[in-house]
């Protein structure tokens, strides 16, 4: 039982590794023994993070530049990771953004850009790294969703974000069904608010108070608290779990 969460010998890719959640997840995977490729648009930031993670964990960490909006760039990333690691056992899609607009003011370009990053980019990475896993007949894919894939907000501005995360949820379920025959588990983690700088910068004190009133634990998650569920879903402990959206939300979806 003690080894069921270990990832020794596994090769993982975390796209969005420069972010608060992606960085915490990459560190968690490395602490369990996985070699980890972290990828983002900010290569300099990633290289610094990779060196720090290697020193802390002793696992191999490699940094790669990627723009998930660029299909060719995602294809190149898969090739680069294979060249470095030889294979891929775990894919974490931890990238994403939220463009806030009142529904009556949502421009087509902003809508399309949000879907390109949150949905199209997730599909590209699942497709390219999924090819490797299909060939290997083994793999774990974890997509970053949100409670907003199934719950709207108490204030406006999140129409586009809610729609993209709902799409990520269904993309996850569809891939889980299609790739089950290849022993590939596909799941999603759906957090509520996570304590990042932008969490507080984009919300008024009144919005935060109203938000916390609907969370039984009466607080938001710290980035480090997101890592455990991703480690679980990457490990042998979750081998019979697929097609699930798991809420990391302090109880919000239990009562709201």
N, C-alpha and C positions, 0 to 999 in steps of 0.2 A: 504493500500500500504506500510505503514511503516514497517510491519512485514514480508514482502515477502522474505527477505533474512535471517531472523532469523532461528536458528537451535536448539532452546531450546528443550531439551528432546531427541535429536538425538544422536546416538552412531556412531562414525566415527573411521576408521582405516586408518592411513597413513603409508604405507610401504616406507622406505627410509626417515624416519623422522629425521635422524641425518644430512641429507644433507641441503644445503642452501635453495633449493626450498621446499623440504619436510618439513623442519622446519618452513618456512614462511607460508606454507599452513596449517600445524597443528595449528599454532598460530591463523591464520585467522578463522579457523573453531571454535576454542575454544572461540574466541572473540565474535562469533555469538551465543554462548550458547551450542555448542555441547560438549559432553564428548568425549575425543579423546584418542585412543590407538596409540602410536607411536612405530614403530618397525624398527629395523636395526640390523646389526651385532655388532655394537658398543654399548653394553648395558650400560656401565658406562657413556658414553657421553649422551646417551638417558635419563638416570635417572636424571642427572644434568639438562638437558633441560626440562624434565617433571616437576621437582620441580619449576623451574623458570617460566614456563608457568602457572602452577597452581596459583602461587602467583600473576602473572600479570592479569590473566583473571577470576579467581574464578571458572573456570570449572574444572571438574575432568580429570586429565591426567594420563595415565598409560603407562609405558615403558615395552616393550617386546623385547627379542632377536629373530631374525629370519635370516635365510640364504635362500633366495628364490631359490637358486640352488638346495636345498634339499627338495624334494617333501614332505617327512614325516615331516620336520620342518615346512613347510607351513600349513600342516594339523593340527599340534600341536598348531600353532599360532591361528588358527581359534577356536580351542577348548578352549584355554586360554582366548581369548577375550570374547567368549560367557560365560565362567565361571565368568568373571569379570563384564561384562556389560549386560549380558542376551540376547542381540541381536546385530545386526549390520545394520545400515541404510545407511551408506556411506563408500565406499572404494576408497582410493586414492593410486594408484601405482606410487610412485614418485622415485623409484629406477632406476638405470641404469648406464652404463659406456660406454666409447668409447675407443676402442683399435685401434690406428692408425698404418696402415701399407700401403706401396705401394702395389697395387693390385698384382703385380708379386711376392711379398714376403709374402703374407698372408698365414700363416701356418694354417693347418687344426685345430690344437688344439686351437689357438687363435680365429679362426672363430667360432668354436663350443662353446667356453667359452662365447663369446659375445652374441650369440643367446640364450645360457642357461640363462644368467642373464636378458637380455633385453626382450626376447620373451617368453621363456619357463617359467621363473619365474613370468612374468605377467599373463600368462595363468593359472598357478597353483593358484595364489592368487584370480584371477577372478573366477575360478572354485570353490574353497573352500568357499569363502565368498558369491559367487553367489548362492550356495546351500541354505544358510540361507535366502537370499533375495527371492529366488524362493518360499521357504516355506512360507515366510511372504507376498508374492505377492506385494513387494514394495522394492525399493532401488535405490541408485545412485552410479554409478561406474565412476571414472575419471582416465584415464591412461595418463601418461606423455609420450608424443611423442616428435617430433621435426620438425622444418621446413625441416630437412634432410630426413624426410619420403616422401617428394614430390619434393624436390629440391636438386640437387647435389651441391658440393662446387666448388669454383674457383681454388682450389688446391687439390692435391691428398691426399691419406691416410685415407679417410673416407668411403671407400666402404662398410665395414662391418657394421658400424654405420648406414649409410643410409639404408642398407637392413633391419636391425633390426627394425628401426623406421617405415619403410614402412609396415613391418609385424604387428607392433603394431596398425597402422592405420586400417588395414583390420581386425585384431582380434576385434578391437573396433566396427567396422561396423557389423561384423558377429554376435557378441554377442548382439548388439542392436536389430538386427532383430529377433534373436532366443528368446530373453527374453522380448520383448515388451509385449507379452501376459501375463507376470507376473508383469507388471507395473514397470519394471526396466529400468532406463535410463542409457545408456552406452555411454560416450563421451570421447574424448581425447583433451588434451591441447598441442599445438605444439609451444614451444618457439623458438626464434632464440637465439643468445648468451645471457647468463645471467652472470652478473658480479660476478664471483666466483674466488678464487685464481687460480684455474687451467685454467680459461679462458685466462689469460694473460701468464701463464707459458708455455703453449703449442703452442703459436702463435708468429710469428715474428712481429715487428712493421709494416712491409710492408703488411703482411697478414691482420692485424687489420685495417690498412688504407684502403685496398681494400674492406674489409668486410663492413666497415662503409659507404663507398661510395655508396653501394647498399641499404642502409636503409634510407628511407625518413626522419625518426626522427634523423638520424645521431648519434645514441648512442646505447648502449646495455641496457637491462633491469636490474634493481636492483632486488634482490631476493624478497623484500617486494612487488614489483609490480606484482609478479606472483600469489599472494594469491587470489586476487579479483575474477578472473575467476573461480577458483576452488570453492570458496564460492558460486558464482552464480550457477554453475552447480550442487552443492550439495543442493541447496535451492528450495523451491516451485516456485521461479521465473522462473525456467528452466524446469518445468514439461512437456512441449511439445517439448523439444529439446532432440533428441537422435540420435545416429549414426553419430555424427558430429566430425570433427577434427577442432578445433578452434585455429587459429594462433595468437600467442602472440609475434609479430615480428617487431614492429615498422614500419610496412608497407612493409617489404621485399617482401612477396609473392604477393603484389599488383603490383609490378613493375618489378620483376625479374623472 
